[in-house]
Structure formats: structure tokens, C-alpha cells
Amino acid sequence: MNFNDIIGAAGVGLILLAYFFNTFSLIPKDGRLFFCMNIIGAGLACYASLLINYVPFIILEGIWCLVSVAGFIKLIFKTS
């Protein structure tokens, strides 16, 4: 396993873990942990895709990260 694979696996793992936790109501879908896991996971997966120059996943994970950041910002302003 090379560096790209490790970074990508960690990112995708975080996204899937957030989805699993959400599906089984272990964390709230609009909670900080859910958004943080998605932001970090998508950011890592996007970076790994960038390293291997795989444009479809750069776009997918980049947008996933941005949407998660937007949700996190919305949550912060909602609870303030």
C-alpha cells in the first residue's frame, strides 16, 4: 500500500464511518462530529485523488467537502 492508498483509505473510511454512525443514530446527522468527519474524510479523499490525478473523484470529494463545510458553518451560526 502506498501513500496515496493510505490517505484515500483513511478519507473514505471516515466518510463511511460517519454514514454508519448516522444510519444507526449513534451521532446526530446535524451534529458537529458528523460534519467534521465528512470534512476531514472528503478532504483526505480529494487529496488522494489529486495525487493520482483522478479528476472525477477530485470533483466529487471536493464538492462533498465544500457542502460539509457549508453545513458546518450553518450549524455554527444556528447554535450561536
N, CA, C and O atoms as a printed pandas DataFrame, in Angstrom:
     atom_number atom_name residue_name chain_id  residue_number  x_coord  y_coord  z_coord
0              1         N          MET        A               1    0.849   -1.177    0.000
1              2        CA          MET        A               1    0.000    0.000    0.000
2              3         C          MET        A               1    0.894    1.240    0.000
3              4         O          MET        A               1    1.786    1.365    0.839
4              5         N          ASN        A               2    0.655    2.145   -0.933
5              6        CA          ASN        A               2    1.479    3.351   -0.984
6              7         C          ASN        A               2    0.770    4.518   -0.293
7              8         O          ASN        A               2   -0.348    4.376    0.201
8              9         N          PHE        A               3    1.430    5.654   -0.267
9             10        CA          PHE        A               3    0.931    6.839    0.432
10            11         C          PHE        A               3   -0.450    7.251   -0.054
11            12         O          PHE        A               3   -1.327    7.554    0.755
12            13         N          ASN        A               4   -0.654    7.265   -1.378
13            14        CA          ASN        A               4   -1.955    7.638   -1.943
14            15         C          ASN        A               4   -3.066    6.736   -1.413
15            16         O          ASN        A               4   -4.143    7.210   -1.050
16            17         N          ASP        A               5   -2.795    5.440   -1.373
17            18        CA          ASP        A               5   -3.791    4.474   -0.906
18            19         C          ASP        A               5   -4.124    4.674    0.569
19            20         O          ASP        A               5   -5.286    4.580    0.965
20            21         N          ILE        A               6   -3.114    4.948    1.371
21            22        CA          ILE        A               6   -3.329    5.143    2.811
22            23         C          ILE        A               6   -4.180    6.381    3.060
23            24         O          ILE        A               6   -5.140    6.336    3.830
24            25         N          ILE        A               7   -3.827    7.490    2.405
25            26        CA          ILE        A               7   -4.587    8.738    2.568
26            27         C          ILE        A               7   -6.018    8.548    2.066
27            28         O          ILE        A               7   -6.968    8.948    2.739
28            29         N          GLY        A               8   -6.175    7.946    0.902
29            30        CA          GLY        A               8   -7.509    7.723    0.335
30            31         C          GLY        A               8   -8.352    6.797    1.196
31            32         O          GLY        A               8   -9.538    7.053    1.409
32            33         N          ALA        A               9   -7.748    5.720    1.695
33            34        CA          ALA        A               9   -8.477    4.777    2.542
34            35         C          ALA        A               9   -8.906    5.432    3.855
35            36         O          ALA        A               9  -10.010    5.188    4.340
36            37         N          ALA        A              10   -8.045    6.250    4.420
37            38        CA          ALA        A              10   -8.396    6.956    5.662
38            39         C          ALA        A              10   -9.569    7.909    5.409
39            40         O          ALA        A              10  -10.496    7.979    6.215
40            41         N          GLY        A              11   -9.530    8.634    4.301
41            42        CA          GLY        A              11  -10.597    9.567    3.971
42            43         C          GLY        A              11  -11.925    8.883    3.733
43            44         O          GLY        A              11  -12.947    9.266    4.302
44            45         N          VAL        A              12  -11.903    7.873    2.891
45            46        CA          VAL        A              12  -13.131    7.139    2.585
46            47         C          VAL        A              12  -13.641    6.429    3.841
47            48         O          VAL        A              12  -14.848    6.348    4.065
48            49         N          GLY        A              13  -12.724    5.920    4.653
49            50        CA          GLY        A              13  -13.107    5.274    5.904
50            51         C          GLY        A              13  -13.846    6.225    6.832
51            52         O          GLY        A              13  -14.839    5.840    7.450
52            53         N          LEU        A              14  -13.373    7.462    6.937
53            54        CA          LEU        A              14  -14.043    8.456    7.785
54            55         C          LEU        A              14  -15.440    8.786    7.267
55            56         O          LEU        A              14  -16.387    8.901    8.044
56            57         N          ILE        A              15  -15.560    8.936    5.958
57            58        CA          ILE        A              15  -16.872    9.227    5.366
58            59         C          ILE        A              15  -17.837    8.076    5.635
59            60         O          ILE        A              15  -18.982    8.305    6.026
60            61         N          LEU        A              16  -17.385    6.850    5.430
61            62        CA          LEU        A              16  -18.246    5.684    5.651
62            63         C          LEU        A              16  -18.590    5.507    7.126
63            64         O          LEU        A              16  -19.708    5.114    7.462
64            65         N          LEU        A              17  -17.641    5.794    8.001
65            66        CA          LEU        A              17  -17.901    5.709    9.435
66            67         C          LEU        A              17  -18.947    6.736    9.858
67            68         O          LEU        A              17  -19.835    6.429   10.654
68            69         N          ALA        A              18  -18.845    7.951    9.329
69            70        CA          ALA        A              18  -19.846    8.982    9.618
70            71         C          ALA        A              18  -21.228    8.525    9.131
71            72         O          ALA        A              18  -22.228    8.710    9.825
72            73         N          TYR        A              19  -21.274    7.938    7.953
73            74        CA          TYR        A              19  -22.543    7.441    7.406
74            75         C          TYR        A              19  -23.110    6.317    8.272
75            76         O          TYR        A              19  -24.307    6.291    8.556
76            77         N          PHE        A              20  -22.253    5.395    8.688
77            78        CA          PHE        A              20  -22.666    4.286    9.560
78            79         C          PHE        A              20  -23.209    4.816   10.881
79            80         O          PHE        A              20  -24.289    4.417   11.316
80            81         N          PHE        A              21  -22.460    5.715   11.521
81            82        CA          PHE        A              21  -22.892    6.296   12.793
82            83         C          PHE        A              21  -24.233    7.010   12.645
83            84         O          PHE        A              21  -25.102    6.907   13.510
84            85         N          ASN        A              22  -24.386    7.727   11.549
85            86        CA          ASN        A              22  -25.638    8.452   11.290
86            87         C          ASN        A              22  -26.785    7.476   11.068
87            88         O          ASN        A              22  -27.862    7.651   11.638
88            89         N          THR        A              23  -26.574    6.463   10.258
89            90        CA          THR        A              23  -27.613    5.497    9.920
90            91         C          THR        A              23  -28.161    4.788   11.157
91            92         O          THR        A              23  -29.361    4.531   11.251
92            93         N          PHE        A              24  -27.282    4.475   12.097
93            94        CA          PHE        A              24  -27.699    3.773   13.305
94            95         C          PHE        A              24  -27.907    4.711   14.489
95            96         O          PHE        A              24  -27.928    4.284   15.644
96            97         N          SER        A              25  -28.061    5.996   14.181
97            98        CA          SER        A              25  -28.359    7.030   15.183
98            99         C          SER        A              25  -27.362    7.059   16.340
99           100         O          SER        A              25  -27.736    7.307   17.486
100          101         N          LEU        A              26  -26.106    6.805   16.032
101          102        CA          LEU        A              26  -25.063    6.876   17.053
102          103         C          LEU        A              26  -24.533    8.301   17.207
103          104         O          LEU        A              26  -23.971    8.660   18.242
104          105         N          ILE        A              27  -24.722    9.099   16.169
105          106        CA          ILE        A              27  -24.411   10.527   16.221
106          107         C          ILE        A              27  -25.530   11.262   15.486
107          108         O          ILE        A              27  -26.142   10.703   14.576
108          109         N          PRO        A              28  -25.803   12.509   15.874
109          110        CA          PRO        A              28  -26.852   13.249   15.153
110          111         C          PRO        A              28  -26.390   13.661   13.759
111          112         O          PRO        A              28  -25.224   14.000   13.554
112          113         N          LYS        A              29  -27.315   13.626   12.809
113          114        CA          LYS        A              29  -26.965   13.959   11.426
114          115         C          LYS        A              29  -26.624   15.428   11.249
115          116         O          LYS        A              29  -25.989   15.804   10.264
116          117         N          ASP        A              30  -27.037   16.256   12.189
117          118        CA          ASP        A              30  -26.714   17.673   12.106
118          119         C          ASP        A              30  -25.771   18.094   13.231
119          120         O          ASP        A              30  -25.777   19.247   13.663
120          121         N          GLY        A              31  -24.963   17.145   13.697
121          122        CA          GLY        A              31  -24.018   17.427   14.770
122          123         C          GLY        A              31  -22.635   17.783   14.246
123          124         O          GLY        A              31  -22.296   17.508   13.095
124          125         N          ARG        A              32  -21.863   18.387   15.099
125          126        CA          ARG        A              32  -20.504   18.808   14.720
126          127         C          ARG        A              32  -19.619   17.633   14.322
127          128         O          ARG        A              32  -18.849   17.729   13.366
128          129         N          LEU        A              33  -19.728   16.511   15.059
129          130        CA          LEU        A              33  -18.893   15.355   14.748
130          131         C          LEU        A              33  -19.171   14.832   13.346
131          132         O          LEU        A              33  -18.240   14.505   12.610
132          133         N          PHE        A              34  -20.442   14.752   12.972
133          134        CA          PHE        A              34  -20.809   14.272   11.644
134          135         C          PHE        A              34  -20.181   15.144   10.556
135          136         O          PHE        A              34  -19.590   14.633    9.605
136          137         N          PHE        A              35  -20.313   16.469   10.706
137          138        CA          PHE        A              35  -19.743   17.368    9.707
138          139         C          PHE        A              35  -18.217   17.304    9.691
139          140         O          PHE        A              35  -17.608   17.313    8.621
140          141         N          CYS        A              36  -17.600   17.241   10.864
141          142        CA          CYS        A              36  -16.135   17.175   10.928
142          143         C          CYS        A              36  -15.600   15.903   10.274
143          144         O          CYS        A              36  -14.606   15.938    9.549
144          145         N          MET        A              37  -16.267   14.786   10.535
145          146        CA          MET        A              37  -15.835   13.529    9.913
146          147         C          MET        A              37  -15.948   13.610    8.399
147          148         O          MET        A              37  -15.066   13.129    7.687
148          149         N          ASN        A              38  -17.018   14.209    7.899
149          150        CA          ASN        A              38  -17.194   14.351    6.452
150          151         C          ASN        A              38  -16.193   15.333    5.851
151          152         O          ASN        A              38  -15.664   15.084    4.768
152          153         N          ILE        A              39  -15.927   16.440    6.536
153          154        CA          ILE        A              39  -14.966   17.426    6.025
154          155         C          ILE        A              39  -13.572   16.815    5.933
155          156         O          ILE        A              39  -12.913   16.909    4.898
156          157         N          ILE        A              40  -13.131   16.195    7.012
157          158        CA          ILE        A              40  -11.787   15.600    7.025
158          159         C          ILE        A              40  -11.707   14.433    6.046
159          160         O          ILE        A              40  -10.744   14.317    5.288
160          161         N          GLY        A              41  -12.723   13.570    6.066
161          162        CA          GLY        A              41  -12.731   12.410    5.172
162          163         C          GLY        A              41  -12.729   12.807    3.705
163          164         O          GLY        A              41  -11.949   12.273    2.918
164          165         N          ALA        A              42  -13.594   13.736    3.334
165          166        CA          ALA        A              42  -13.663   14.171    1.937
166          167         C          ALA        A              42  -12.396   14.928    1.546
167          168         O          ALA        A              42  -11.919   14.808    0.418
168          169         N          GLY        A              43  -11.859   15.702    2.476
169          170        CA          GLY        A              43  -10.607   16.410    2.192
170          171         C          GLY        A              43   -9.463   15.447    1.919
171          172         O          GLY        A              43   -8.689   15.645    0.982
172          173         N          LEU        A              44   -9.357   14.408    2.734
173          174        CA          LEU        A              44   -8.304   13.404    2.519
174          175         C          LEU        A              44   -8.522   12.639    1.216
175          176         O          LEU        A              44   -7.577   12.411    0.462
176          177         N          ALA        A              45   -9.765   12.243    0.954
177          178        CA          ALA        A              45  -10.058   11.516   -0.284
178          179         C          ALA        A              45   -9.800   12.391   -1.509
179          180         O          ALA        A              45   -9.311   11.907   -2.530
180          181         N          CYS        A              46  -10.128   13.669   -1.406
181          182        CA          CYS        A              46   -9.868   14.609   -2.505
182          183         C          CYS        A              46   -8.366   14.746   -2.736
183          184         O          CYS        A              46   -7.900   14.738   -3.875
184          185         N          TYR        A              47   -7.620   14.871   -1.649
185          186        CA          TYR        A              47   -6.158   14.986   -1.756
186          187         C          TYR        A              47   -5.557   13.728   -2.395
187          188         O          TYR        A              47   -4.682   13.823   -3.255
188          189         N          ALA        A              48   -6.029   12.556   -1.972
189          190        CA          ALA        A              48   -5.526   11.309   -2.554
190          191         C          ALA        A              48   -5.857   11.246   -4.041
191          192         O          ALA        A              48   -5.036   10.793   -4.840
192          193         N          SER        A              49   -7.053   11.696   -4.419
193          194        CA          SER        A              49   -7.435   11.711   -5.834
194          195         C          SER        A              49   -6.594   12.699   -6.617
195          196         O          SER        A              49   -6.257   12.457   -7.777
196          197         N          LEU        A              50   -6.257   13.804   -5.990
197          198        CA          LEU        A              50   -5.383   14.798   -6.613
198          199         C          LEU        A              50   -3.990   14.214   -6.865
199          200         O          LEU        A              50   -3.382   14.458   -7.907
200          201         N          LEU        A              51   -3.498   13.444   -5.898
201          202        CA          LEU        A              51   -2.172   12.835   -6.035
202          203         C          LEU        A              51   -2.091   11.872   -7.218
203          204         O          LEU        A              51   -1.046   11.750   -7.856
204          205         N          ILE        A              52   -3.199   11.189   -7.506
205          206        CA          ILE        A              52   -3.191   10.249   -8.632
206          207         C          ILE        A              52   -3.828   10.859   -9.880
207          208         O          ILE        A              52   -3.980   10.192  -10.903
208          209         N          ASN        A              53   -4.203   12.153   -9.777
209          210        CA          ASN        A              53   -4.762   12.898  -10.905
210          211         C          ASN        A              53   -6.025   12.245  -11.469
211          212         O          ASN        A              53   -6.173   12.092  -12.682
212          213         N          TYR        A              54   -6.936   11.861  -10.562
213          214        CA          TYR        A              54   -8.195   11.255  -10.978
214          215         C          TYR        A              54   -9.305   12.294  -10.816
215          216         O          TYR        A              54   -9.908   12.423   -9.751
216          217         N          VAL        A              55   -9.557   13.026  -11.891
217          218        CA          VAL        A              55  -10.419   14.208  -11.877
218          219         C          VAL        A              55  -11.845   13.946  -11.392
219          220         O          VAL        A              55  -12.362   14.748  -10.615
220          221         N          PRO        A              56  -12.513   12.853  -11.813
221          222        CA          PRO        A              56  -13.891   12.667  -11.335
222          223         C          PRO        A              56  -13.997   12.650   -9.806
223          224         O          PRO        A              56  -14.933   13.219   -9.243
224          225         N          PHE        A              57  -13.050   12.006   -9.141
225          226        CA          PHE        A              57  -13.106   11.951   -7.684
226          227         C          PHE        A              57  -12.576   13.225   -7.034
227          228         O          PHE        A              57  -12.949   13.540   -5.904
228          229         N          ILE        A              58  -11.735   13.943   -7.715
229          230        CA          ILE        A              58  -11.331   15.264   -7.209
230          231         C          ILE        A              58  -12.574   16.147   -7.126
231          232         O          ILE        A              58  -12.796   16.833   -6.128
232          233         N          ILE        A              59  -13.383   16.120   -8.186
233          234        CA          ILE        A              59  -14.612   16.921   -8.211
234          235         C          ILE        A              59  -15.600   16.420   -7.153
235          236         O          ILE        A              59  -16.133   17.212   -6.377
236          237         N          LEU        A              60  -15.842   15.112   -7.122
237          238        CA          LEU        A              60  -16.791   14.531   -6.174
238          239         C          LEU        A              60  -16.409   14.857   -4.731
239          240         O          LEU        A              60  -17.225   15.385   -3.975
240          241         N          GLU        A              61  -15.192   14.548   -4.355
241          242        CA          GLU        A              61  -14.771   14.735   -2.969
242          243         C          GLU        A              61  -14.587   16.212   -2.620
243          244         O          GLU        A              61  -14.821   16.616   -1.481
244          245         N          GLY        A              62  -14.173   17.010   -3.593
245          246        CA          GLY        A              62  -14.057   18.450   -3.354
246          247         C          GLY        A              62  -15.415   19.069   -3.057
247          248         O          GLY        A              62  -15.549   19.881   -2.142
248          249         N          ILE        A              63  -16.427   18.678   -3.841
249          250        CA          ILE        A              63  -17.780   19.194   -3.610
250          251         C          ILE        A              63  -18.339   18.647   -2.300
251          252         O          ILE        A              63  -19.003   19.372   -1.560
252          253         N          TRP        A              64  -18.079   17.383   -2.011
253          254        CA          TRP        A              64  -18.531   16.776   -0.752
254          255         C          TRP        A              64  -17.951   17.562    0.429
255          256         O          TRP        A              64  -18.657   17.847    1.396
256          257         N          CYS        A              65  -16.694   17.900    0.346
257          258        CA          CYS        A              65  -16.032   18.662    1.405
258          259         C          CYS        A              65  -16.647   20.055    1.539
259          260         O          CYS        A              65  -16.925   20.504    2.651
260          261         N          LEU        A              66  -16.859   20.733    0.422
261          262        CA          LEU        A              66  -17.431   22.082    0.458
262          263         C          LEU        A              66  -18.858   22.092    1.011
263          264         O          LEU        A              66  -19.219   22.985    1.778
264          265         N          VAL        A              67  -19.663   21.113    0.629
265          266        CA          VAL        A              67  -21.028   21.023    1.142
266          267         C          VAL        A              67  -21.001   20.759    2.650
267          268         O          VAL        A              67  -21.809   21.315    3.394
268          269         N          SER        A              68  -20.083   19.922    3.092
269          270        CA          SER        A              68  -19.951   19.647    4.521
270          271         C          SER        A              68  -19.488   20.880    5.290
271          272         O          SER        A              68  -19.954   21.131    6.401
272          273         N          VAL        A              69  -18.579   21.644    4.705
273          274        CA          VAL        A              69  -18.145   22.895    5.331
274          275         C          VAL        A              69  -19.332   23.858    5.436
275          276         O          VAL        A              69  -19.520   24.506    6.465
276          277         N          ALA        A              70  -20.117   23.948    4.384
277          278        CA          ALA        A              70  -21.293   24.824    4.403
278          279         C          ALA        A              70  -22.283   24.384    5.485
279          280         O          ALA        A              70  -22.843   25.225    6.189
280          281         N          GLY        A              71  -22.498   23.090    5.618
281          282        CA          GLY        A              71  -23.388   22.578    6.657
282          283         C          GLY        A              71  -22.855   22.867    8.048
283          284         O          GLY        A              71  -23.614   23.198    8.959
284          285         N          PHE        A              72  -21.549   22.739    8.203
285          286        CA          PHE        A              72  -20.912   23.018    9.497
286          287         C          PHE        A              72  -21.046   24.497    9.859
287          288         O          PHE        A              72  -21.342   24.837   11.004
288          289         N          ILE        A              73  -20.829   25.363    8.889
289          290        CA          ILE        A              73  -20.971   26.817    9.117
290          291         C          ILE        A              73  -22.421   27.145    9.470
291          292         O          ILE        A              73  -22.681   27.924   10.387
292          293         N          LYS        A              74  -23.349   26.555    8.750
293          294        CA          LYS        A              74  -24.777   26.774    9.038
294          295         C          LYS        A              74  -25.100   26.331   10.469
295          296         O          LYS        A              74  -25.836   27.013   11.181
296          297         N          LEU        A              75  -24.553   25.199   10.882
297          298        CA          LEU        A              75  -24.771   24.693   12.239
298          299         C          LEU        A              75  -24.203   25.657   13.280
299          300         O          LEU        A              75  -24.846   25.932   14.293
300          301         N          ILE        A              76  -23.018   26.159   13.031
301          302        CA          ILE        A              76  -22.381   27.083   13.978
302          303         C          ILE        A              76  -23.221   28.342   14.144
303          304         O          ILE        A              76  -23.435   28.790   15.270
304          305         N          PHE        A              77  -23.700   28.919   13.049
305          306        CA          PHE        A              77  -24.496   30.135   13.137
306          307         C          PHE        A              77  -25.887   29.878   13.704
307          308         O          PHE        A              77  -26.488   30.763   14.313
308          309         N          LYS        A              78  -26.395   28.671   13.504
309          310        CA          LYS        A              78  -27.700   28.304   14.033
310          311         C          LYS        A              78  -27.660   28.170   15.562
311          312         O          LYS        A              78  -28.613   28.539   16.249
312          313         N          THR        A              79  -26.549   27.640   16.085
313          314        CA          THR        A              79  -26.441   27.414   17.528
314          315         C          THR        A              79  -25.876   28.613   18.272
315          316         O          THR        A              79  -25.870   28.624   19.503
316          317         N          SER        A              80  -25.407   29.612   17.558
317          318        CA          SER        A              80  -24.834   30.787   18.224
318          319         C          SER        A              80  -25.888   31.718   18.743
319          320         O          SER        A              80  -25.564   32.752   19.328
